[in-house]
Amino acid sequence: MKPLLSLLLTAATAHAHYHFDRVIVNGTPEPTPWTAVRMTKNYQSNAGVTDVNSPDMRCYQARAGSATATVAAGEPLGFVANAAVTHFGPVQFYMARVPDGADINTWDPAGNVWFKAGSITAVPPMGSGEQTWPAYNKKTVEFTIPKAVPSGKYLVRVESIALHQAQSIGGAQIYLSCAQVEVTGGGSGTPGPLVAFPGAYKASDPGLMWSYYPVPTSYTAPGPAVWSG
């Protein structure tokens, strides 16, 4: 392949992808990327994670955190993408409680510490456009911190599962990052079930695959049910 053509194809591919680098609290996006959000390995390439067995499934982290956003339980928390979410599929949100005494900037959320706190998934009729996937072509996504979540420090993980090349096992692309958040005014719930990344997903999960023909009649996102308290 000629160098110029190769460069153009690489640029087009990167442009079609995205990453989440800022949070939105009280309706206001952070002014600077990678503040409360830990910088991810795709901060330049915008490439997604394709190996669900990789430790990159936790936070895709390239650099430790440096700041913490504060949000009240029962209030929305949003994420800003550097480009529109240009691939159809679900967007999901997980939370992991930072242990007491641990440094939120460096804590590694390994093991069964994550619970699903939100999901923006398919709305019938099924297809590959915006009418089915509410997050498609949006630059911001959000969920509501469950009111019953106990107060404390958390990592909040956003993931966009791109299904446009997921006709076979391993074709899904996962765009994810983790924000450092302190939840205030929380409740006394016990979030669960708790899962691990990697571990929560298998490459063969139906929610990580898509058929353009025949078009599926239903869709269930991978991972546990959303915990709402």
SVG drawing of the C-alpha trace seen along z (x, -y; Angstrom):
<svg xmlns="http://www.w3.org/2000/svg" viewBox="-40 -25 45 43">
<polyline fill="none" stroke="black" stroke-width="0.4" points="0.0,0.0 1.3,-3.5 2.3,-5.5 -0.1,-8.4 -3.1,-6.0 -2.1,-4.1 -1.9,-7.4 -5.4,-8.5 -7.0,-5.2 -5.4,-5.4 -6.7,-8.9 -10.2,-7.9 -10.3,-5.0 -9.2,-7.1 -11.7,-9.7 -14.5,-7.2 -13.6,-6.1 -13.8,-8.0 -12.9,-8.1 -14.5,-9.5 -12.3,-12.0 -14.5,-14.3 -17.4,-14.0 -20.5,-16.2 -21.6,-17.1 -24.6,-19.3 -25.0,-19.8 -21.5,-21.3 -18.7,-19.4 -15.2,-19.6 -13.3,-22.2 -10.1,-20.1 -9.9,-16.5 -8.3,-13.8 -9.1,-15.6 -11.4,-13.4 -11.2,-10.7 -8.1,-8.6 -6.2,-8.9 -6.8,-5.9 -4.4,-4.2 -6.4,-5.3 -6.1,-9.0 -4.4,-9.5 -5.5,-6.5 -9.2,-6.3 -8.9,-2.5 -11.3,-0.3 -10.5,2.8 -11.3,6.0 -10.0,8.7 -12.5,9.1 -9.9,11.1 -7.4,8.2 -6.8,6.2 -7.5,3.2 -11.2,4.0 -10.9,2.5 -10.1,-1.1 -7.9,-1.0 -5.6,-3.1 -2.4,-4.8 -2.0,-7.2 -3.0,-7.4 -5.7,-9.8 -5.2,-13.3 -8.6,-14.7 -12.0,-13.6 -15.4,-14.8 -18.2,-15.1 -21.8,-14.1 -24.8,-13.5 -26.6,-10.1 -29.8,-10.3 -28.3,-12.9 -27.0,-12.3 -23.4,-11.8 -22.4,-12.2 -19.4,-11.6 -18.2,-13.6 -16.8,-11.9 -14.1,-13.6 -16.1,-12.8 -19.6,-11.5 -20.4,-7.9 -20.3,-6.9 -20.8,-3.1 -24.1,-1.6 -24.4,0.5 -25.2,0.2 -23.5,-2.2 -23.2,-0.9 -22.0,-2.3 -20.3,-0.4 -19.2,-1.6 -16.6,-0.2 -16.2,-1.3 -12.7,-2.5 -11.8,-0.7 -11.4,-2.9 -7.8,-4.1 -7.0,-3.4 -5.8,-6.2 -8.4,-6.8 -5.7,-8.1 -3.8,-4.8 -6.3,-2.1 -6.5,0.8 -10.1,2.1 -9.2,5.8 -11.5,8.6 -15.2,8.7 -15.7,5.0 -17.9,3.7 -21.7,3.4 -23.7,2.2 -25.3,-1.1 -26.8,-2.1 -27.4,-1.0 -28.4,-2.8 -29.4,0.2 -31.5,1.2 -35.1,-0.1 -37.2,2.0 -37.7,2.2 -34.3,3.7 -31.8,2.3 -28.4,0.6 -29.6,-3.1 -30.4,-5.8 -34.0,-4.7 -32.8,-1.5 -29.7,-2.8 -30.3,-6.0 -26.6,-6.8 -25.7,-6.5 -24.2,-9.7 -24.3,-11.5 -21.3,-13.2 -22.6,-12.9 -24.1,-10.0 -25.3,-9.9 -26.9,-7.8 -28.3,-8.5 -26.3,-7.5 -28.6,-5.2 -30.0,-6.9 -29.3,-3.9 -25.5,-3.8 -23.6,-4.4 -21.6,-7.6 -17.9,-7.3 -15.3,-7.3 -15.9,-5.3 -14.5,-4.6 -17.2,-5.0 -16.6,-3.0 -18.3,-4.0 -18.3,-1.6 -19.6,-1.9 -19.9,1.5 -19.5,1.0 -21.3,3.8 -20.7,2.7 -18.0,5.4 -19.4,7.9 -20.7,10.5 -18.2,13.0 -16.7,13.7 -14.1,11.1 -15.5,8.4 -17.0,6.1 -15.0,3.0 -15.3,1.6 -14.5,-2.1 -14.2,-2.7 -12.7,-4.8 -13.0,-5.3 -13.8,-8.5 -12.9,-9.2 -16.0,-10.2 -17.0,-11.0 -20.7,-10.2 -22.3,-12.3 -25.8,-12.0 -25.9,-8.3 -28.0,-5.6 -27.5,-2.2 -27.9,0.2 -25.7,3.1 -24.9,2.9 -24.5,6.1 -24.0,8.5 -20.3,7.7 -18.3,8.7 -14.7,8.5 -13.1,7.0 -11.8,9.0 -14.2,11.8 -17.7,10.3 -17.9,10.9 -17.0,13.8 -16.2,13.1 -19.1,15.4 -21.7,13.5 -24.8,12.8 -24.6,9.2 -21.2,8.9 -22.4,10.1 -24.6,8.7 -26.2,10.0 -27.1,7.6 -29.1,10.5 -31.2,11.8 -31.6,8.8 -32.1,9.9 -35.5,9.6 -34.2,8.7 -31.0,7.7 -29.6,8.2 -26.5,6.3 -23.7,8.3 -23.0,8.3 -25.2,8.4 -28.6,6.6 -28.5,3.0 -28.6,2.5 -30.9,-0.3 -31.2,0.3"/>
</svg>
